[in-house]
Amino acid sequence: MTTKIALLVDSASDVPTEITANENIEVVPLIVTANGQEYLDRETIQPEEVYQMIAHNQIPKTASPTVGIVKKSIEKLTNRGYQQIIAVTISSGLSITNRVFKQAAEESDGIKMTVIDSKNIGIGSGLVAAYAEELINNQVAYNEIVTRVEESVIKSRVYFYIPTLKYLRIGGRIGKVAGLIGSALNIKPIISCNPQGIYYPIAKTRSEKKAIGKLLDLAVTHAQKSDHFRMGVAQGNDDSLMKQVTAELKNRFPEQKIYTGNVSPALGVHTGPGLIGIAVQID
């Protein structure tokens, strides 16, 4: 009998919704705190609500899931008959979520679980998880899936543009982008994650139009390194810009499926409105 393998992800990984609908997946919510109340990311709070709060200058705070929340999700999977779990989390360089998942795995008896650090965030981490799910569905052996996904992490990238660094600074998630604060106000940076999974500015432009052009160039150049890649576009409260970017990518890669979606409330807190991100996951 084939051992059933499940996939466990965190909500800030922004796994495309058509994939999270699968029976073998559980999404563990991060915690968003606003107005003295705790919310579960994407469950009891949605992205639009976060942007409304930001517009009223009420900036929520975020926290990684508790070990208890992760263990509950593991339990849901074991109750459905899964004995092996592959977990993919956002970068350990940006959040303690990866460490929390590892602790929950250690405290869960009778389950084989490997926690993979995507060294990425948002749709970047989400597409790494999408690759893991495809391998599971293709009945690839557990250890082989782990090896292939870890190799993919090294090759995969996310590139994103945000109109202002204000929210990254407030949230303390500024990483190596800090040097841009206090530089010319009209700088529009493109941000990525370095090999340690920490934010850094990969390009600097002087206008939104140039930033979007550079964003597309970076993603297209990276995708062209391989014949086997996935691509996704994520938006933070700017659906029309996402459609424009997706259409450009479709022109460059007419045969390619391009996932689209919004960033999680927890991620929206740190980036503010107006984000456009492109992820390229290479097998």
Kinemage of the C-alpha trace (Angstrom):
@kinemage 1
@onewidth
@group {chain A} dominant
@subgroup {mainchain}
@vectorlist {calphas} color= white
{ca met a 1} P 0.000 0.000 0.000
{ca thr a 2} L 1.350 3.472 -0.919
{ca thr a 3} L 2.043 5.753 2.023
{ca lys a 4} L -0.021 8.910 1.807
{ca ile a 5} L 2.009 12.128 1.848
{ca ala a 6} L 0.530 15.436 2.983
{ca leu a 7} L 1.708 19.004 2.508
{ca leu a 8} L 1.755 21.561 5.322
{ca val a 9} L 2.341 25.262 4.601
{ca asp a 10} L 1.994 28.576 6.403
{ca ser a 11} L -0.448 31.255 5.282
{ca ala a 12} L 2.294 33.777 4.376
{ca ser a 13} L 3.526 31.357 1.696
{ca asp a 14} L 0.596 32.464 -0.522
{ca val a 15} L 0.119 29.050 -2.144
{ca pro a 16} L -2.284 29.495 -5.106
{ca thr a 17} L -5.869 28.792 -3.987
{ca glu a 18} L -6.459 26.107 -6.643
{ca ile a 19} L -3.679 24.111 -4.955
{ca thr a 20} L -4.675 24.688 -1.313
{ca ala a 21} L -8.106 23.242 -2.176
{ca asn a 22} L -6.499 19.766 -2.372
{ca glu a 23} L -7.443 17.240 0.312
{ca asn a 24} L -3.843 16.543 1.399
{ca ile a 25} L -2.983 20.179 2.240
{ca glu a 26} L -3.330 22.167 5.444
{ca val a 27} L -2.506 25.869 5.683
{ca val a 28} L -1.359 27.077 9.105
{ca pro a 29} L -2.428 30.689 9.729
{ca leu a 30} L -0.056 33.349 11.008
{ca ile a 31} L -1.487 35.661 13.668
{ca val a 32} L -2.505 39.251 12.969
{ca thr a 33} L -3.199 41.533 15.948
{ca ala a 34} L -5.285 44.676 15.465
{ca asn a 35} L -7.384 46.837 17.812
{ca gly a 36} L -6.507 44.555 20.733
{ca gln a 37} L -7.865 41.499 18.924
{ca glu a 38} L -6.075 38.457 17.523
{ca tyr a 39} L -7.036 37.241 14.046
{ca leu a 40} L -6.039 34.145 12.093
{ca asp a 41} L -4.430 35.093 8.783
{ca arg a 42} L -6.772 34.462 5.820
{ca glu a 43} L -9.284 32.768 8.165
{ca thr a 44} L -10.729 35.474 10.411
{ca ile a 45} L -9.106 38.440 8.641
{ca gln a 46} L -8.791 39.104 4.909
{ca pro a 47} L -6.326 41.307 2.957
{ca glu a 48} L -8.902 44.066 2.238
{ca glu a 49} L -9.486 44.542 5.985
{ca val a 50} L -5.756 45.046 6.581
{ca tyr a 51} L -5.540 47.721 3.852
{ca gln a 52} L -8.571 49.497 5.349
{ca met a 53} L -6.835 49.556 8.741
{ca ile a 54} L -3.615 50.877 7.168
{ca ala a 55} L -5.636 53.618 5.394
{ca his a 56} L -6.913 54.702 8.832
{ca asn a 57} L -3.349 54.642 10.190
{ca gln a 58} L -4.034 51.587 12.364
{ca ile a 59} L -1.161 49.311 11.443
{ca pro a 60} L -1.679 45.750 12.719
{ca lys a 61} L 1.100 43.583 14.134
{ca thr a 62} L 1.895 40.031 13.046
{ca ala a 63} L 3.267 36.940 14.743
{ca ser a 64} L 4.208 33.453 13.630
{ca pro a 65} L 1.750 30.639 14.413
{ca thr a 66} L 2.039 29.045 17.852
{ca val a 67} L 3.338 25.489 18.180
{ca gly a 68} L -0.192 24.541 19.274
{ca ile a 69} L -1.750 25.895 16.060
{ca val a 70} L 0.775 23.970 13.924
{ca lys a 71} L 0.148 20.753 15.903
{ca lys a 72} L -3.608 21.118 15.322
{ca ser a 73} L -3.007 21.209 11.556
{ca ile a 74} L -0.730 18.153 11.802
{ca glu a 75} L -3.498 16.370 13.722
{ca lys a 76} L -6.052 17.194 11.008
{ca leu a 77} L -3.779 15.524 8.452
{ca thr a 78} L -3.089 12.429 10.578
{ca asn a 79} L -6.842 12.091 11.206
{ca arg a 80} L -7.262 11.948 7.415
{ca gly a 81} L -4.787 9.059 7.231
{ca tyr a 82} L -1.540 10.833 6.327
{ca gln a 83} L 1.544 9.299 7.944
{ca gln a 84} L 4.134 11.491 6.208
{ca ile a 85} L 4.184 15.280 5.905
{ca ile a 86} L 6.344 17.619 3.887
{ca ala a 87} L 6.164 21.167 5.242
{ca val a 88} L 7.221 24.313 3.383
{ca thr a 89} L 7.556 27.620 5.247
{ca ile a 90} L 8.504 31.211 4.539
{ca ser a 91} L 12.150 32.132 5.034
{ca ser a 92} L 13.715 31.515 8.436
{ca gly a 93} L 15.621 34.750 7.751
{ca leu a 94} L 12.359 36.720 7.941
{ca ser a 95} L 10.252 34.829 10.493
{ca ile a 96} L 10.492 32.231 13.274
{ca thr a 97} L 7.673 30.285 11.566
{ca asn a 98} L 10.151 27.682 10.254
{ca arg a 99} L 11.479 27.079 13.770
{ca val a 100} L 7.923 26.767 15.155
{ca phe a 101} L 7.067 24.143 12.492
{ca lys a 102} L 10.206 22.165 13.426
{ca gln a 103} L 9.290 22.238 17.108
{ca ala a 104} L 5.741 21.075 16.334
{ca ala a 105} L 7.184 18.219 14.231
{ca glu a 106} L 9.426 17.123 17.126
{ca glu a 107} L 6.464 17.150 19.505
{ca ser a 108} L 4.172 15.142 17.206
{ca asp a 109} L 4.567 11.400 17.750
{ca gly a 110} L 4.154 8.742 15.090
{ca ile a 111} L 4.495 11.092 12.132
{ca lys a 112} L 7.360 11.513 9.689
{ca met a 113} L 7.712 15.224 8.913
{ca thr a 114} L 10.377 17.249 7.107
{ca val a 115} L 10.286 21.054 7.326
{ca ile a 116} L 11.763 22.850 4.301
{ca asp a 117} L 12.884 26.472 4.542
{ca ser a 118} L 11.845 28.106 1.242
{ca lys a 119} L 14.325 31.009 1.841
{ca asn a 120} L 11.516 32.955 0.243
{ca ile a 121} L 8.201 34.611 1.039
{ca gly a 122} L 4.711 35.105 -0.372
{ca ile a 123} L 4.150 33.664 -3.834
{ca gly a 124} L 7.879 32.769 -3.944
{ca ser a 125} L 7.409 30.322 -1.086
{ca gly a 126} L 3.976 29.353 -2.440
{ca leu a 127} L 5.367 28.099 -5.743
{ca val a 128} L 8.008 26.002 -3.959
{ca ala a 129} L 5.077 24.377 -2.117
{ca ala a 130} L 3.218 23.973 -5.447
{ca tyr a 131} L 6.222 22.045 -6.789
{ca ala a 132} L 6.205 19.780 -3.703
{ca glu a 133} L 2.490 19.109 -4.253
{ca glu a 134} L 3.050 18.169 -7.890
{ca leu a 135} L 5.755 15.681 -6.866
{ca ile a 136} L 3.415 14.205 -4.230
{ca asn a 137} L 0.653 13.831 -6.838
{ca asn a 138} L 3.129 12.151 -9.197
{ca gln a 139} L 3.819 9.608 -6.427
{ca val a 140} L 7.510 10.452 -6.185
{ca ala a 141} L 9.137 8.857 -3.107
{ca tyr a 142} L 9.222 10.949 0.085
{ca asn a 143} L 13.020 11.390 0.338
{ca glu a 144} L 13.259 12.177 -3.368
{ca ile a 145} L 10.611 14.914 -2.972
{ca val a 146} L 12.589 16.473 -0.109
{ca thr a 147} L 15.810 16.428 -2.168
{ca arg a 148} L 14.184 17.915 -5.277
{ca val a 149} L 12.332 20.637 -3.369
{ca glu a 150} L 15.483 21.638 -1.463
{ca glu a 151} L 17.367 21.859 -4.781
{ca ser a 152} L 14.560 23.993 -6.206
{ca val a 153} L 14.812 26.428 -3.263
{ca ile a 154} L 18.389 27.276 -4.339
{ca lys a 155} L 17.272 28.105 -7.912
{ca ser a 156} L 13.926 29.851 -7.251
{ca arg a 157} L 13.403 33.598 -6.786
{ca val a 158} L 10.794 36.196 -5.948
{ca tyr a 159} L 10.993 39.797 -7.146
{ca phe a 160} L 8.668 42.467 -5.843
{ca tyr a 161} L 8.006 46.154 -6.135
{ca ile a 162} L 6.446 48.213 -3.347
{ca pro a 163} L 5.632 51.929 -3.657
{ca thr a 164} L 7.052 52.731 -0.188
{ca leu a 165} L 9.477 51.141 2.307
{ca lys a 166} L 7.523 52.695 5.196
{ca tyr a 167} L 5.720 49.494 6.237
{ca leu a 168} L 8.773 47.226 5.989
{ca arg a 169} L 10.559 49.688 8.289
{ca ile a 170} L 7.671 49.880 10.801
{ca gly a 171} L 7.421 46.067 10.885
{ca gly a 172} L 11.166 45.659 11.396
{ca arg a 173} L 11.435 43.331 8.350
{ca ile a 174} L 13.729 45.663 6.459
{ca gly a 175} L 16.721 43.294 6.090
{ca lys a 176} L 19.413 44.609 3.750
{ca val a 177} L 17.008 47.166 2.262
{ca ala a 178} L 17.689 49.495 5.240
{ca gly a 179} L 20.392 51.354 3.302
{ca leu a 180} L 17.749 52.781 0.956
{ca ile a 181} L 15.887 54.548 3.777
{ca gly a 182} L 16.881 58.183 3.810
{ca ser a 183} L 18.149 58.033 0.233
{ca ala a 184} L 16.313 59.976 -2.472
{ca leu a 185} L 12.576 59.743 -1.797
{ca asn a 186} L 11.735 58.967 -5.402
{ca ile a 187} L 13.720 55.708 -5.475
{ca lys a 188} L 11.481 52.782 -6.435
{ca pro a 189} L 13.333 49.595 -5.496
{ca ile a 190} L 12.826 46.026 -6.645
{ca ile a 191} L 13.354 43.711 -3.686
{ca ser a 192} L 14.288 40.034 -3.637
{ca cys a 193} L 15.488 37.483 -1.077
{ca asn a 194} L 19.194 36.633 -0.965
{ca pro a 195} L 20.486 33.015 -0.542
{ca gln a 196} L 19.965 33.353 3.236
{ca gly a 197} L 16.352 34.355 2.633
{ca ile a 198} L 16.758 37.982 3.711
{ca tyr a 199} L 15.340 40.978 1.813
{ca tyr a 200} L 17.772 42.972 -0.289
{ca pro a 201} L 17.371 45.571 -3.065
{ca ile a 202} L 18.186 43.900 -6.385
{ca ala a 203} L 17.496 47.023 -8.471
{ca lys a 204} L 16.699 50.707 -7.988
{ca thr a 205} L 14.566 52.768 -10.376
{ca arg a 206} L 13.171 56.298 -10.463
{ca ser a 207} L 9.523 55.698 -11.353
{ca glu a 208} L 6.816 53.071 -10.990
{ca lys a 209} L 6.772 52.510 -14.756
{ca lys a 210} L 10.537 51.805 -14.786
{ca ala a 211} L 10.186 49.624 -11.679
{ca ile a 212} L 7.545 47.430 -13.349
{ca gly a 213} L 9.679 47.177 -16.503
{ca lys a 214} L 12.696 46.101 -14.439
{ca leu a 215} L 10.559 43.674 -12.417
{ca leu a 216} L 9.433 41.977 -15.645
{ca asp a 217} L 12.983 41.876 -17.054
{ca leu a 218} L 14.372 40.222 -13.913
{ca ala a 219} L 11.634 37.578 -13.805
{ca val a 220} L 11.802 36.801 -17.531
{ca thr a 221} L 15.614 36.507 -17.488
{ca his a 222} L 15.447 34.165 -14.509
{ca ala a 223} L 12.721 31.991 -16.052
{ca gln a 224} L 14.696 31.650 -19.273
{ca lys a 225} L 17.433 29.785 -17.363
{ca ser a 226} L 15.266 26.657 -17.358
{ca asp a 227} L 12.727 24.790 -19.468
{ca his a 228} L 10.926 23.631 -16.299
{ca phe a 229} L 9.609 26.491 -14.214
{ca arg a 230} L 6.479 27.835 -12.557
{ca met a 231} L 5.533 31.469 -12.502
{ca gly a 232} L 3.164 33.426 -10.290
{ca val a 233} L 2.116 37.047 -9.851
{ca ala a 234} L 0.814 38.403 -6.545
{ca gln a 235} L -0.746 41.761 -5.757
{ca gly a 236} L -1.357 43.822 -2.660
{ca asn a 237} L -4.484 45.878 -3.287
{ca asp a 238} L -3.692 46.621 -6.943
{ca asp a 239} L -5.569 44.129 -9.098
{ca ser a 240} L -5.305 46.150 -12.326
{ca leu a 241} L -1.499 46.339 -12.106
{ca met a 242} L -1.371 42.585 -11.504
{ca lys a 243} L -3.477 42.021 -14.647
{ca gln a 244} L -1.156 44.264 -16.646
{ca val a 245} L 1.976 42.413 -15.420
{ca thr a 246} L 0.361 38.998 -16.015
{ca ala a 247} L -0.583 39.991 -19.582
{ca glu a 248} L 3.043 41.031 -20.250
{ca leu a 249} L 4.296 37.674 -18.961
{ca lys a 250} L 1.718 35.826 -21.078
{ca asn a 251} L 3.119 37.632 -24.140
{ca arg a 252} L 6.615 36.408 -23.291
{ca phe a 253} L 5.540 32.873 -22.318
{ca pro a 254} L 2.296 32.096 -24.197
{ca glu a 255} L 2.359 28.369 -23.293
{ca gln a 256} L 3.065 28.923 -19.590
{ca lys a 257} L 0.442 28.724 -16.834
{ca ile a 258} L 0.800 31.814 -14.644
{ca tyr a 259} L -0.679 31.639 -11.156
{ca thr a 260} L -2.208 34.827 -9.777
{ca gly a 261} L -3.407 35.820 -6.327
{ca asn a 262} L -3.226 38.335 -3.508
{ca val a 263} L -0.707 38.556 -0.692
{ca ser a 264} L -1.801 37.325 2.718
{ca pro a 265} L -3.001 39.818 5.340
{ca ala a 266} L 0.155 39.082 7.392
{ca leu a 267} L 2.386 39.967 4.457
{ca gly a 268} L 0.237 42.984 3.521
{ca val a 269} L 0.889 44.441 6.992
{ca his a 270} L 4.631 44.559 6.211
{ca thr a 271} L 4.506 45.707 2.595
{ca gly a 272} L 1.525 48.061 2.608
{ca pro a 273} L -0.769 48.551 -0.411
{ca gly a 274} L 0.485 48.542 -4.004
{ca leu a 275} L 2.817 45.530 -4.006
{ca ile a 276} L 3.382 43.578 -7.206
{ca gly a 277} L 5.482 40.438 -6.947
{ca ile a 278} L 6.619 37.886 -9.524
{ca ala a 279} L 7.905 34.495 -8.442
{ca val a 280} L 9.889 32.082 -10.597
{ca gln a 281} L 10.203 28.546 -9.248
{ca ile a 282} L 12.661 26.352 -11.119
{ca asp a 283} L 12.405 22.566 -10.864
